[in-house]
């Protein structure tokens, strides 16, 4: 699958000049100054960010304004050709369930994923769902976020969150099925997309419970806990909101420097 654009790449293609990029420490240490610097260059940054999140995740946005059908064609092409390539053992009967599974994932929250639920929703065996989900990950459509614990970051597959490679994919699936958009999931997805290769580790905290933040991010020896969206009372969370006047506006993370090398 084509690699999705980062927000700063989207802006560069749109305005033909490179946006400023910032380290995570700068964004977290000086969110207001960083936001002011960005808004000076892009007064409509909030609206641009929403456009990017919903339909601007891939370069096709710049070639045709009717993006959703093009994104769906891309998804279908991956399902029809790449799946068989990355998972030759998939039968046609199982492969035909790939699109319903993607739609099911698009309308679910990232943390609600379980192989059992997907198996019963699609009337496939659990083994077939394992195969199919693995093929969807390897084809680049979806990504897993595992538990971050000090012992191991590979406490995966038992309990994991599932994100699309970009919210534009989720949005296209829901729109083409006539379903409501899933903005809360899109916000988490865009945060994950921008941080996953810019930090030393990203996952969600190990302990269960309603007070758990959405993400734990490791940068060197530092650990940061992030909550995306509505504020919940928790000590030490960085509360990232999708609004202009937030303490930490979500769009800021679209200007994050990538890790070198």
C-alpha positions, 0 to 999 in steps of 0.5 A, a space after each residue: 500500500 502507498 505510505 500515507 502522508 504526514 500532515 507536514 508533507 500534505 502542507 508541503 504538497 499543498 503550498 509548495 514550501 516546507 513547513 517548520 518541524 519541531 521535536 517532541 520536547 519542544 512541542 510538549 515544553 512550549 505548546 503555545 509558542 509552537 502553535 503561534 509559530 504554526 498559525 502565523 504561517 498557516 492561519 487556517 491550520 485547524 481546517 487544513 488538518 481536518 481536511 487532511 485527516 478525512 480525505 488528504 492522507 494520500 497524494 491522490 488528494 492532489 490529483 482529484 477532489 473526489 477522493 473517497 471513491 479513489 481511496 476505495 479503489 485503492 483498498 479494493 486493489 490491495 484486497 484483490 492482489 496484495 492479500 494473496 501475495 502476502 498470505 498465499 494460504 488464504 482461500 477465496 472464501 476467507 479473502 472475501 471477508 476482508 472488506 466486511 472485516 475492514 468495515 467492522 474495524 472502521 466502525 469500532 473503537 481501536 481498543 474494542 478489537 478481539 479475534 473472537 468478536 471479529 470471528 463471530 461478526 464475520 462467521 469465520 473460524 478464529 484461525 481464519 481471522 488470525 490469517 486475514 488480520 495478519 495479511 491486512 497488517 502486512 499489506 499496510 492497511 491496518 496496524 497494531 498498537 501493543 501494550 507498553 510494559 517494562 518487561 516486554 513490548 510484545 504482549 501483543 495479539 492477546 490484547 491490542 488496539 487496531 488502527 488504520 494506516 491513516 484515518 482517510 482509510 477509515 473515513 472512506 470505508 465508513 462513507 462508502 457504506 453510508 455510515 457516520 464518521 468515527 472522529 474519536 478513533 480518527 484522532 487517536 489514529 492520526 496521533 499514532 501515525 505521527 508518533 510511531 516512527 518519531 519516538 523510541 516506543 509507543 504503546 498503551 499502558 499495561 494496567 487495565 481500568 477506566 482511568 488509563 490514558 490512550 498512549 504511553 510514549 517512550 523517548 530516551 529514558 522519559 515516559 509520557 502518557 497521552 490522553 486524546 480527546 475528552 479530559 479524564 482526571 488522571 495524574 500526569 496525563 498530557 491531554 491532547 484535544 482537537 481544538 484550536 484553543 486546547 493546551 495541546 492542539 492535536 494538529 501540533 503533532 503533525 509537525 513532529 520531526 522524524 527520527 534520524 536513521 
